[in-house]
């Protein structure tokens, strides 16, 4: 596992705990996706539903 993959795994754990403890709700998690801190795939892992871009949010450019 590369260093970047390790960092992403750690942040996934942190954001999962934040969601479970109620620090972030679904809208907060969507905000993390919009800001580029969380991938749509990890959003789905944490929240349990697919990330859908709302009409008011611009789509994220593909990395």
Helices and strands as residue ranges (DSSP letters): H 3-20, H 26-35, H 40-47
